[in-house]
Amino acid sequence: MNLGEIIDIYEDYQEETKPLGKALIIEEKPEGLTFILDEMPKERQIVYGTKRFLCEIQESNYYPIKTRGIFNKRFVHTIGVLTFNTFEDEDDESAYPLLDNFIEIEGEQMY
């Protein structure tokens, strides 16, 4: 999705249902949130991102032609296991020091 490209727009951009028409991308806006449509095994999980664009309507049964507005498009953000480890993924728990302290009174920790 690049500036000057014509994209399909939808009422529900996440599921890409209920087509609204076609729009010309004029300007890219800051990205929106990521989302997951269906839970899948970690190795095949698809995480989608949201791109936001200022667009001009080219074809539509819902909007007048040349109307401008901000529309969202989904894109594949990641598939499968992410490239960084989380605490649950780490085999060696000693890599994550515990920073928890108990109450200490006169040099002794109380439980």
C-alpha positions in Angstrom: 0.0 0.0 0.0 1.7 3.1 -1.3 0.8 6.7 -1.9 -1.2 7.0 -5.2 -2.4 3.4 -5.0 -6.1 2.6 -5.2 -7.3 0.3 -2.4 -10.5 -1.5 -1.6 -12.1 -0.1 1.6 -14.5 -2.0 3.9 -16.9 -1.2 6.7 -15.2 -3.8 8.8 -11.5 -3.6 7.8 -10.4 -6.3 10.3 -12.6 -9.0 8.7 -12.7 -7.2 5.3 -16.4 -7.5 5.0 -19.0 -5.1 3.7 -17.1 -3.4 0.8 -17.6 0.3 0.7 -15.7 1.0 -2.6 -12.3 2.0 -3.9 -10.2 4.9 -2.6 -7.0 6.6 -3.7 -4.3 6.8 -0.9 -3.3 10.5 -0.4 -1.4 10.4 2.9 -0.3 7.8 5.4 -1.3 8.3 9.0 0.2 6.8 12.2 -0.4 3.0 12.5 -3.2 1.7 14.6 -3.3 -1.3 17.0 -2.5 -4.9 16.2 -5.1 -7.6 16.5 -5.7 -11.4 16.1 -8.7 -12.7 14.2 -8.5 -16.4 15.2 -6.5 -18.1 17.9 -4.1 -20.6 16.4 -1.1 -22.6 17.5 1.8 -20.3 18.4 3.9 -21.4 15.4 1.2 -20.4 13.0 -0.5 -17.5 14.8 -1.2 -14.5 12.5 -1.1 -11.1 14.1 -2.5 -8.3 11.9 -1.6 -4.6 12.1 -3.6 -1.6 11.1 -2.5 1.0 8.6 -4.4 4.2 8.4 -4.6 6.4 5.3 -6.2 9.7 4.2 -8.0 8.6 1.0 -10.1 10.1 -1.7 -13.1 8.0 -2.8 -12.9 6.9 -6.4 -15.8 4.4 -6.6 -18.5 3.8 -4.1 -22.2 3.2 -3.5 -22.0 4.7 0.0 -19.8 7.9 -0.4 -19.9 10.7 -3.0 -16.9 10.5 -5.4 -13.9 12.7 -4.4 -15.0 12.6 -0.7 -11.9 12.5 1.6 -11.7 10.5 4.8 -9.4 8.3 6.9 -9.7 4.6 6.3 -8.1 1.6 7.9 -6.4 -1.4 6.1 -5.2 -4.5 7.8 -1.8 -6.1 7.0 0.1 -9.1 8.3 2.2 -7.9 11.2 3.8 -11.3 12.2 3.2 -15.0 11.6 4.4 -17.6 14.1 6.7 -17.2 17.1 8.0 -13.7 17.6 11.7 -13.0 17.5 12.1 -12.1 21.1 11.8 -14.3 24.2 9.3 -13.8 27.0 9.8 -15.0 30.6 7.5 -18.0 29.8 9.6 -19.0 26.8 13.0 -18.8 28.6 14.4 -22.1 29.7 17.0 -20.6 32.0 15.0 -18.6 34.6 18.2 -17.4 36.2 18.5 -14.9 33.2 15.7 -13.0 34.9 16.7 -12.0 38.4 13.8 -11.6 40.9 13.6 -8.0 42.2 11.2 -8.8 44.9 12.1 -7.9 48.5 10.4 -8.9 51.7 9.9 -6.4 54.6 13.2 -5.9 56.4 13.3 -5.0 60.1 16.7 -4.5 61.8 18.5 -6.4 59.1 16.1 -9.4 59.0 13.6 -10.1 56.3 10.1 -10.8 57.6 7.6 -13.0 55.7 
